[in-house]
Amino acid sequence: MKIDLVKINLGDFYKYKFKSYKPCCDDILDNPCIGFTNYNLTEETPDNEPRYCLSNIETSDDEAWCDNYPIKFCPRCGEPIEIKTVKVIDCSEKFSVLAKRREELLKRIRAPRNSSKFDNTSNDNKHSEKSLDELYDELRRISKKINYIQTLSLYEEESLEYNLKLD
């Protein structure tokens, strides 16, 4: 089984998307103890590349943690699992703009409202300042874009480009 990765440079760190691939057998996809991840890997990978892993979840009282053990062969059919980076995309500038915009929105939402703004009911102030609902809607849109970019998922060039645009 061969998996091609797209490495996305976001400035200080990298995230990955994977290209469509055909699994060696359906059992590797259906097994709840096997996952394709880069979360809590027990072995270091270059720039935290994702791997197929066997997951071990342990619990203690109200606490749970997961260790992911990378595997190099399918445990069902024995076929080798080959993972390689085939494309690197520099999205650091566009991602930085999105992250800054999200921070600006958060500051505007958290800023204490000036009581004079509430006392003045002129139409000019209502239209010049975005309403809190509009700010929250924009924050949700920006956050969804950032989450998409940072989530390990199927690589779709159009989706990545769309989510890197600030609208």
N, C-alpha and C positions, 0 to 999 in steps of 0.2 A: 504494500500500500504506500503510495507516494502522496505527500501533502506539500503543496507549495504555499509559502507564506509571503505576505506583503508586509514589510516593516515600515511603520509610520513614525517618522521623527517628529516629536512634539516639543522639541527644545531640550529640556533637561532629561527627558526620558523617551522611551519607545513604546509603542503599542503595536499590536499585530492584528491583521485580518488574514483569513485563509481563503485560497481559491477553491472552487468547487472540486471535490474529489470523490472517487468511488471507493467505498470501504471494501476491505477484503471479504468481509462477511457481515451480515446484519447483527450477529451476536455482539460485536464490539460496540455497536451503537445502542443496543437494547439493554446491555448489562449496566445496572445502576452503580456498580463498583468501578467502572472504567469510564474515564472522561478525558476530553481534550481540553487542557487547561494550562495556565501558567501561574496558578495560585497555589501557594504553599508547597512548592516543589522541594523534595528532599535533596535533590542534586541541582547544583548551579547549572544554568544554561546561558549561552551568550545573550546578553541584553534581555534576559528573562523570556526567552523563546518558549512558546507553548509546546507541550508534549502530551502524548497519550499516557495516561497514568492509571495505576491502581490506587484507589482512595481508601484510606483507613481513617474512620471517624471514631474518636474516643470521647467519652463523656465522664464527667466527674461532678456530682451534685448538680448545680445549675450551669455548669460550664461545658462547652463542647468545642473540640478543635479537630481539624482535618489535616492529615499529611498525605501528599500525593507523591507516589513513587513512580517515576518515569519508567516506561517499558519500551523495549526495542523490537518486540515481536508480538503479534496478536496471540493472546493466550488461548484462543479457540482453534485457529488454523495454523499458527506458527509462521505466517508470512511476516517478513521484515517490515517495520514501519520506518519509512524514510521521510524526514522532514527537512526542508531546506528553504532558505529565503531566496526568492527569485526576483524581487523588486523592492526598492527602497524609495519612499516618497517623503520629501521634506515638506512638512505642513506646519513647521514651527511658527512662522510669522502669522499665518491665518489662525492657527489655534490660539496664539497669544492674544490676538484681537478678540476672539470669542471669550477667552477667559477674562480679559480686562473688562469687556462689556458686561459680563455676568457680575463682576465685582462692583462696577458702577451701579448696576441695577439694584444689587443688594444694599449698597450704601443709601441709595435714594429711598428704598423701601423702609430701611431701618431708621432713617433720619427722623428725629422728632419733628413733628409738624409745627410750624410757626402758627401761633394762635391768630395772628393777623390774617393769615390766609383763609382761615375758617370764618373770620368775621366779615371779610370782604366777599361779597357775593356777586361781584360784577362778572359779566360773561367773559371778559378778557382773561381773567385769571383761570376760569374754568377750562377755557380752550387752550391756553398757553401751557398749562401744566398737565402732564398725563395723569389720569386718574390712577389710583392705587390698583384697581382691577387691570388696567392696561399694563401697568408695570409688572404685575404678577404674570400676566399672559406672556409678555415678552421674556420674562425670566424663565418661564416654563419652556418656551421655544428654544432659547439659548441652552438651557440645561439639557434638554433632549438631544440637541446637536452634540454637545460635549460628551454626553453619555454614549451616544452612538460611536463617536470617534474612539473612545477609550475602551469599548467593549470588544472582546474577542468574538468575532462573528465572520460570516461569509463576506468576502471582498466583492463589492459592487462599486465600480469606479464612479458611476453617476450618483450613487447615494453618498459616497464620501465627498465628492465635489459639492453636492447640495448642502451637506451638513457643515462644510467649511465656509459657506457663504454667510455673511452677516446681512440679514434683511431688515 
